[in-house]
Amino acid sequence: DGARALLPALCGRDPEALDADGLARAALESIAENTSDAAVAPVVWGAVAGVPGLLGYRAINTLDAMVGYRNERYRRFGWAAARTDDVANLLPARLTGLLTAALAPLVGGRPAAALRAWRRDAAGHPSPNAGVVEASMAGALGVRLGGRTQYPHGTEMRPLLGDGPAPTVHDLRRAVRLSEAVQLTAAVLAAVLAAAKPPPEPGFWKGLLLTR
């Protein structure tokens, strides 16, 4: 019951339809996707375009989370938010997948298994980015994600990602450790990239705004 009460803070699934394994799978898939969307992507865009890049990305991602759904309420304009978010996350999701594979040994996984799951399974996911990060996480942990997914607006059959058993609470703890390692590494890489870039000319941002 406690897990069901907490799940809506992570994802939009119907917690009442999930047993213990279903709750663990939902949480783990959310950890994988949010590692990219909520942590790696902002620091990547911050390194590329400074504070405007970071804030702009967060605005895009938040709009997608609010209205980017394929249901009757949001069908006519939610697609635009969803597609914009897909484009903004193309590079960060793939960086997250690579870091997940590279750091898999920290949680007893194998980089080769993460990369194999990515290559084999990610393309079947309806999202071009979530498939990458979820498949690489599944391969790194040696678990299977995907399958029947219950949302308040209906049921979707998601492709299977990775090999092995369904995730358990123990695997959730491993996923959290791996996510933290990926986030830290991405932050360090972004800081190095930002430090290596030449600073903008004085008045650059003011001039850019005036030209708009």
Backbone as numpy.savetxt, mean C-alpha at the origin, in Angstrom:
# Nx Ny Nz CAx CAy CAz Cx Cy Cz
-14.31 -10.13 18.94 -15.14 -8.92 18.94 -14.28 -7.66 18.94
-13.18 -7.69 19.69 -12.29 -6.53 19.71 -11.66 -6.28 18.36
-11.26 -7.36 17.68 -10.67 -7.21 16.34 -11.70 -6.68 15.36
-12.94 -7.14 15.46 -13.98 -6.65 14.57 -14.23 -5.16 14.79
-14.14 -4.72 16.03 -14.35 -3.30 16.32 -13.23 -2.43 15.76
-12.01 -2.97 15.70 -10.87 -2.19 15.24 -10.70 -2.21 13.72
-11.19 -3.26 13.06 -10.92 -3.42 11.63 -11.35 -2.23 10.78
-12.51 -1.60 11.01 -12.90 -0.48 10.15 -11.90 0.68 10.14
-11.04 0.77 11.15 -10.00 1.80 11.13 -8.91 1.50 10.11
-8.82 0.23 9.68 -7.81 -0.18 8.71 -8.33 -0.29 7.30
-9.56 -0.81 7.12 -10.06 -1.05 5.78 -11.58 -1.04 5.77
-12.15 -1.07 4.56 -13.59 -0.90 4.41 -14.37 -2.19 4.35
-13.85 -3.29 4.86 -14.56 -4.56 4.78 -15.59 -4.69 5.90
-16.50 -5.62 5.70 -17.54 -5.87 6.69 -17.00 -6.81 7.75
-16.66 -6.32 8.95 -16.02 -7.18 9.95 -16.93 -8.28 10.49
-18.24 -8.06 10.44 -19.15 -9.06 10.98 -19.16 -10.34 10.14
-18.71 -10.24 8.89 -18.69 -11.42 8.02 -17.39 -12.21 8.12
-16.46 -11.79 9.00 -15.13 -12.38 9.03 -14.91 -13.19 10.30
-14.27 -14.36 10.14 -13.81 -15.13 11.30 -12.39 -14.68 11.64
-11.71 -15.39 12.54 -10.38 -14.97 12.98 -9.39 -14.92 11.82
-9.41 -15.96 10.95 -8.49 -15.96 9.82 -8.82 -14.83 8.84
-10.11 -14.58 8.65 -10.51 -13.50 7.75 -10.09 -12.15 8.27
-10.17 -11.94 9.56 -9.73 -10.69 10.16 -8.22 -10.52 10.02
-7.49 -11.61 10.23 -6.03 -11.55 10.10 -5.64 -11.22 8.66
-6.33 -11.86 7.70 -6.02 -11.59 6.30 -6.34 -10.14 5.92
-7.48 -9.65 6.36 -7.86 -8.27 6.05 -6.84 -7.28 6.63
-6.43 -7.51 7.86 -5.47 -6.61 8.49 -4.12 -6.67 7.79
-3.69 -7.89 7.40 -2.38 -8.02 6.78 -2.36 -7.37 5.40
-3.44 -7.55 4.63 -3.51 -6.90 3.32 -3.51 -5.38 3.47
-4.17 -4.89 4.50 -4.19 -3.44 4.75 -2.81 -2.94 5.16
-2.10 -3.72 5.98 -0.75 -3.34 6.36 0.13 -3.22 5.12
0.04 -4.20 4.23 0.87 -4.18 3.02 0.55 -2.96 2.17
-0.73 -2.71 1.92 -1.10 -1.59 1.05 -0.77 -0.25 1.70
-1.03 -0.12 2.99 -0.78 1.16 3.66 0.70 1.44 3.88
1.53 0.39 3.90 2.97 0.63 3.94 3.40 1.48 2.76
2.83 1.16 1.59 3.13 1.94 0.40 2.38 3.27 0.38
1.05 3.21 0.52 0.22 4.41 0.33 0.46 5.47 1.40
0.57 5.04 2.66 0.59 6.00 3.76 1.98 6.33 4.27
3.00 5.56 3.85 4.33 5.80 4.40 5.38 5.99 3.31
5.54 5.00 2.43 6.60 5.10 1.42 6.29 6.19 0.40
5.06 6.21 -0.12 4.72 7.19 -1.16 4.90 8.64 -0.70
4.44 9.03 0.50 4.65 10.43 0.90 6.12 10.84 0.97
6.98 9.95 1.49 8.39 10.35 1.58 9.04 10.36 0.21
8.59 9.50 -0.71 9.12 9.52 -2.07 8.75 10.84 -2.75
7.48 11.21 -2.67 7.06 12.46 -3.29 7.66 13.68 -2.59
7.89 13.56 -1.28 8.58 14.64 -0.57 10.01 14.79 -1.04
10.68 13.67 -1.30 12.06 13.74 -1.78 12.12 14.29 -3.20
11.11 13.96 -4.01 11.11 14.40 -5.41 10.72 15.86 -5.55
9.69 16.27 -4.81 9.12 17.61 -5.03 8.97 18.43 -3.76
9.63 18.04 -2.69 9.57 18.82 -1.46 8.22 18.74 -0.77
7.98 19.71 0.09 6.72 19.74 0.84 5.50 19.81 -0.07
5.52 20.59 -1.17 4.36 20.58 -2.07 4.07 19.19 -2.63
5.12 18.44 -2.95 4.91 17.09 -3.45 4.30 16.18 -2.41
4.78 16.28 -1.18 4.25 15.45 -0.10 2.78 15.77 0.17
2.47 17.06 0.29 1.09 17.46 0.59 0.16 17.15 -0.59
0.65 17.36 -1.81 -0.16 17.05 -2.97 -0.48 15.57 -3.05
0.52 14.73 -2.77 0.25 13.29 -2.78 -0.77 12.91 -1.72
-0.62 13.45 -0.51 -1.55 13.09 0.56 -2.98 13.53 0.22
-3.12 14.66 -0.46 -4.46 15.10 -0.88 -5.06 14.11 -1.88
-4.25 13.65 -2.85 -4.73 12.68 -3.83 -5.13 11.37 -3.15
-4.28 10.89 -2.26 -4.54 9.61 -1.60 -5.75 9.68 -0.68
-5.92 10.80 0.01 -7.08 10.97 0.89 -8.37 11.04 0.09
-8.34 11.73 -1.04 -9.54 11.81 -1.89 -9.93 10.42 -2.39
-8.93 9.63 -2.77 -9.23 8.26 -3.22 -9.86 7.45 -2.10
-9.34 7.60 -0.87 -9.89 6.86 0.26 -11.32 7.30 0.58
-11.66 8.55 0.27 -12.99 9.05 0.59 -14.03 8.67 -0.46
-13.66 8.77 -1.75 -14.68 8.61 -2.80 -14.29 7.63 -3.90
-13.12 7.04 -3.84 -12.66 6.19 -4.94 -13.22 4.78 -4.91
-14.54 4.66 -4.89 -15.20 3.35 -4.80 -16.07 3.10 -6.03
-16.20 1.83 -6.39 -17.05 1.45 -7.53 -18.44 1.06 -7.02
-19.19 2.01 -6.54 -20.55 1.74 -6.12 -21.46 2.84 -6.65
-22.74 2.70 -6.39 -23.70 3.62 -6.98 -23.48 5.06 -6.53
-23.09 5.24 -5.28 -22.94 6.60 -4.77 -21.80 7.36 -5.45
-20.69 6.67 -5.70 -19.49 7.36 -6.18 -19.13 7.00 -7.63
-19.96 6.25 -8.32 -19.59 5.72 -9.62 -19.18 6.81 -10.62
-19.87 7.96 -10.61 -19.67 8.95 -11.67 -18.45 9.84 -11.48
-17.91 9.91 -10.27 -16.72 10.76 -10.10 -15.64 10.08 -9.27
-15.96 8.99 -8.58 -14.94 8.31 -7.80 -13.82 7.74 -8.64
-14.14 7.39 -9.91 -13.12 6.81 -10.78 -11.95 7.76 -11.00
-12.21 9.06 -11.06 -11.14 10.02 -11.30 -10.15 10.05 -10.14
-10.68 10.03 -8.92 -9.81 9.99 -7.75 -9.00 8.70 -7.72
-9.65 7.59 -8.06 -8.96 6.30 -8.03 -7.85 6.22 -9.06
-8.12 6.69 -10.29 -7.10 6.62 -11.35 -5.93 7.57 -11.05
-6.22 8.75 -10.51 -5.13 9.67 -10.15 -4.25 9.07 -9.07
-4.87 8.42 -8.10 -4.11 7.77 -7.04 -3.26 6.63 -7.60
-3.81 5.89 -8.56 -3.04 4.80 -9.18 -1.75 5.34 -9.81
-1.86 6.45 -10.54 -0.69 7.03 -11.20 0.33 7.52 -10.17
-0.16 8.18 -9.12 0.75 8.72 -8.10 1.49 7.63 -7.34
0.92 6.42 -7.31 1.53 5.33 -6.54 2.30 4.33 -7.38
2.41 4.54 -8.67 3.10 3.56 -9.51 4.54 3.32 -9.05
5.30 4.39 -8.89 6.70 4.25 -8.45 6.80 3.83 -6.98
6.08 4.47 -6.04 6.21 4.07 -4.63 5.83 2.62 -4.37
4.82 2.11 -5.06 4.41 0.73 -4.84 5.51 -0.23 -5.26
6.18 0.07 -6.35 7.24 -0.83 -6.81 8.49 -0.72 -5.94
8.76 0.47 -5.43 9.84 0.59 -4.45 9.50 -0.20 -3.19
8.25 -0.12 -2.75 7.83 -0.88 -1.58 7.98 -2.38 -1.82
7.60 -2.85 -3.01 7.76 -4.26 -3.33 9.21 -4.71 -3.29
10.10 -3.89 -3.85 11.53 -4.22 -3.84 12.09 -4.25 -2.43
11.71 -3.25 -1.61 12.20 -3.22 -0.23 11.63 -4.38 0.58
10.37 -4.73 0.34 9.77 -5.86 1.03 10.54 -7.14 0.72
10.88 -7.33 -0.54 11.65 -8.52 -0.92 13.05 -8.49 -0.30
13.70 -7.35 -0.37 15.07 -7.25 0.14 15.15 -7.49 1.63
14.12 -7.03 2.37 14.14 -7.12 3.83 13.41 -8.35 4.37
12.93 -9.21 3.49 12.20 -10.41 3.92 12.96 -11.27 4.93
14.30 -11.41 4.81 15.01 -12.23 5.80 14.86 -11.75 7.25
14.51 -10.48 7.46 14.32 -9.99 8.83 13.18 -10.69 9.54
12.23 -11.25 8.78 11.08 -11.94 9.39 11.06 -13.41 8.97
12.22 -13.94 8.61 12.31 -15.35 8.25 11.86 -15.67 6.85
11.74 -14.67 5.98 11.31 -14.91 4.61 12.47 -14.92 3.65
12.14 -15.14 2.36 13.16 -15.21 1.32 12.86 -14.19 0.23
13.84 -13.39 -0.15 13.61 -12.42 -1.23 13.09 -13.06 -2.51
13.63 -14.23 -2.85 13.21 -14.89 -4.09 11.72 -15.23 -4.07
11.21 -15.64 -2.92 9.79 -15.98 -2.82 8.92 -14.74 -2.98
9.36 -13.61 -2.42 8.61 -12.37 -2.56 8.57 -11.91 -4.01
9.73 -11.97 -4.69 9.78 -11.56 -6.08 8.98 -12.50 -6.98
9.03 -13.79 -6.67 8.27 -14.76 -7.47 6.77 -14.51 -7.35
6.28 -14.26 -6.14 4.86 -13.98 -5.95 4.46 -12.69 -6.67
5.32 -11.69 -6.62 5.07 -10.42 -7.32 4.92 -10.66 -8.82
5.91 -11.33 -9.41 5.88 -11.56 -10.87 4.68 -12.41 -11.28
4.36 -13.41 -10.50 3.33 -14.36 -10.90 1.92 -13.87 -10.62
1.71 -13.18 -9.48 0.34 -12.95 -9.00 -0.14 -11.50 -9.06
0.77 -10.54 -9.05 0.35 -9.14 -8.88 -0.56 -8.67 -10.00
-0.30 -9.11 -11.22 -1.07 -8.60 -12.36 -2.54 -8.98 -12.30
-2.88 -10.03 -11.56 -4.27 -10.45 -11.47 -5.10 -9.59 -10.53
-4.47 -8.75 -9.73 -5.19 -7.90 -8.77 -5.84 -6.74 -9.51
-7.05 -6.32 -9.11 -7.69 -5.20 -9.81 -6.95 -3.88 -9.68
-6.10 -3.72 -8.67 -5.30 -2.50 -8.52 -3.90 -2.75 -9.04
-3.36 -1.84 -9.90 -2.00 -2.04 -10.41 -0.93 -1.86 -9.35
-1.29 -1.30 -8.20 -0.31 -1.06 -7.15 -0.52 -1.96 -5.94
-1.76 -2.12 -5.49 -2.02 -2.99 -4.35 -1.58 -4.42 -4.64
-1.75 -4.86 -5.89 -1.31 -6.21 -6.24 0.18 -6.41 -6.02
0.97 -5.38 -6.34 2.42 -5.47 -6.18 2.80 -5.61 -4.70
2.27 -4.73 -3.87 2.70 -4.73 -2.46 2.11 -5.90 -1.69
0.88 -6.31 -2.01 0.28 -7.43 -1.31 0.93 -8.75 -1.72
1.21 -8.91 -3.01 1.85 -10.14 -3.47 3.26 -10.27 -2.91
4.03 -9.18 -2.91 5.38 -9.25 -2.37 5.37 -9.51 -0.87
4.41 -8.94 -0.16 4.29 -9.22 1.27 3.92 -10.67 1.52
2.98 -11.19 0.73 2.58 -12.59 0.88 3.77 -13.51 0.65
4.54 -13.23 -0.42 5.70 -14.06 -0.69 6.76 -13.96 0.38
6.97 -12.76 0.91 7.98 -12.57 1.96 7.61 -13.32 3.23
6.31 -13.39 3.54 5.86 -14.05 4.77 5.55 -15.52 4.57
5.46 -15.97 3.33 5.12 -17.36 3.06 3.67 -17.68 3.36
2.78 -16.73 3.08 1.35 -16.94 3.32 0.58 -16.69 2.02
-0.72 -16.99 2.08 -1.58 -16.77 0.92 -2.60 -15.68 1.25
-2.67 -14.67 0.40 -3.64 -13.60 0.55 -4.64 -13.67 -0.61
-5.66 -12.84 -0.55 -6.67 -12.81 -1.61 -7.80 -13.80 -1.34
-8.67 -13.95 -2.32 -9.83 -14.82 -2.18 -11.11 -14.03 -1.98
-12.11 -14.68 -1.41 -13.42 -14.04 -1.23 -13.30 -12.87 -0.25
-13.75 -11.69 -0.68 -13.61 -10.47 0.11 -14.96 -9.80 0.25
-15.41 -9.66 1.49 -16.74 -9.13 1.76 -16.67 -7.65 2.12
-17.34 -6.82 1.31 -17.45 -5.39 1.58 -18.90 -5.06 1.92
-19.15 -3.92 2.55 -20.54 -3.54 2.82 -21.39 -3.45 1.56
-20.75 -3.09 0.41 -21.51 -2.95 -0.83 -21.58 -4.24 -1.63
-20.96 -5.31 -1.17 -21.04 -6.58 -1.89 -19.79 -7.41 -1.72
-19.74 -8.52 -2.44 -18.63 -9.47 -2.34 -17.81 -9.45 -3.61
-16.48 -9.46 -3.45 -15.58 -9.56 -4.59 -14.70 -10.79 -4.42
-14.37 -11.44 -5.53 -13.43 -12.55 -5.53 -12.08 -12.02 -5.99
-11.17 -11.89 -5.05 -9.84 -11.38 -5.36 -8.92 -12.54 -5.75
-7.95 -12.29 -6.62 -7.00 -13.36 -7.00 -6.15 -13.77 -5.81
-5.72 -15.02 -5.82 -4.86 -15.51 -4.75 -3.44 -14.98 -4.97
-2.82 -14.54 -3.87 -1.48 -13.97 -3.91 -0.58 -14.77 -2.99
0.51 -15.29 -3.51 1.45 -16.03 -2.68 1.07 -17.48 -2.52
1.96 -18.20 -1.86 1.77 -19.62 -1.57 1.78 -19.83 -0.06
1.13 -20.89 0.38 1.18 -21.22 1.79 -0.18 -21.11 2.45
-0.21 -21.18 3.77 -1.48 -21.14 4.49 -2.02 -19.72 4.62
-3.26 -19.63 5.04 -3.85 -18.33 5.35 -3.10 -17.70 6.52
-2.99 -16.38 6.57 -2.23 -15.74 7.65 -2.92 -15.87 9.00
-2.11 -15.88 10.05 -2.59 -15.93 11.42 -2.13 -14.68 12.16
-2.48 -14.58 13.43 -2.05 -13.44 14.24 -0.52 -13.36 14.29
0.15 -14.50 14.36 1.61 -14.51 14.36 2.15 -13.86 13.08
1.53 -14.15 11.95 1.97 -13.54 10.70 1.71 -12.04 10.68
0.65 -11.61 11.35 0.39 -10.17 11.46 1.55 -9.47 12.16
2.04 -10.05 13.23 3.16 -9.44 13.95 4.40 -9.39 13.06
4.63 -10.43 12.28 5.76 -10.43 11.34 5.56 -9.34 10.28
4.34 -9.20 9.81 4.06 -8.17 8.81 4.32 -6.77 9.35
3.96 -6.54 10.60 4.21 -5.23 11.21 5.70 -4.95 11.28
6.50 -5.95 11.69 7.94 -5.76 11.76 8.53 -5.47 10.37
8.06 -6.21 9.37 8.56 -5.99 8.02 8.14 -4.62 7.51
6.90 -4.23 7.77 6.42 -2.91 7.35 7.26 -1.81 7.98
7.56 -1.92 9.26 8.36 -0.90 9.93 9.75 -0.80 9.31
10.34 -1.95 8.97 11.66 -1.95 8.35 11.62 -1.30 6.98
10.58 -1.59 6.20 10.43 -0.98 4.87 10.26 0.52 4.99
9.42 0.95 5.93 9.20 2.39 6.10 10.49 3.12 6.48
11.24 2.55 7.41 12.48 3.18 7.85 13.48 3.26 6.71
13.62 2.18 5.97 14.57 2.17 4.84 14.16 3.18 3.78
12.87 3.24 3.48 12.39 4.21 2.48 12.65 5.64 2.94
12.46 5.91 4.22 12.70 7.25 4.74 14.18 7.63 4.61
15.07 6.68 4.89 16.50 6.94 4.76 16.87 7.21 3.30
16.36 6.37 2.39 16.64 6.56 0.97 16.10 7.90 0.47
14.90 8.27 0.92 14.32 9.55 0.50 15.15 10.72 1.04
15.64 10.60 2.27 16.46 11.67 2.84 17.76 11.83 2.06
18.36 10.69 1.66 19.59 10.75 0.86 19.32 11.41 -0.48
18.20 11.03 -1.13 17.85 11.62 -2.42 17.60 13.12 -2.28
16.87 13.51 -1.25 16.57 14.93 -1.06 17.85 15.73 -0.79
18.76 15.14 -0.01 20.00 15.84 0.31 20.90 15.98 -0.91
20.80 15.03 -1.85 21.65 15.06 -3.03 21.15 16.03 -4.09
19.88 16.43 -3.99 19.33 17.35 -4.99 19.81 18.77 -4.72
20.10 19.54 -5.77 20.46 20.95 -5.55 19.24 21.72 -5.04
19.43 22.67 -4.15 18.29 23.44 -3.63 17.68 24.29 -4.74
16.37 24.57 -4.68 15.74 25.42 -5.69 16.27 26.85 -5.60
16.18 27.53 -6.71 16.61 28.93 -6.73 15.72 29.75 -5.80
16.28 30.83 -5.20 15.47 31.69 -4.33 14.24 32.21 -5.09
13.10 32.13 -4.44 11.88 32.61 -5.06 11.27 31.64 -6.06
11.79 30.39 -6.12 11.29 29.43 -7.10 9.81 29.15 -6.92
9.41 28.81 -5.67 8.01 28.44 -5.44 7.09 29.65 -5.62
7.57 30.83 -5.21 6.74 32.03 -5.42 6.54 32.28 -6.91
7.61 32.15 -7.70 7.49 32.35 -9.13 6.58 31.32 -9.78
6.65 30.07 -9.30 5.80 29.02 -9.85 4.33 29.33 -9.60
4.03 29.79 -8.39 2.64 30.13 -8.08 2.14 31.29 -8.92
3.01 32.29 -9.13 2.60 33.44 -9.91 2.34 33.08 -11.37
3.10 32.11 -11.91 2.89 31.71 -13.29 1.60 30.93 -13.46
1.08 30.36 -12.36 -0.17 29.65 -12.43 -1.35 30.62 -12.45
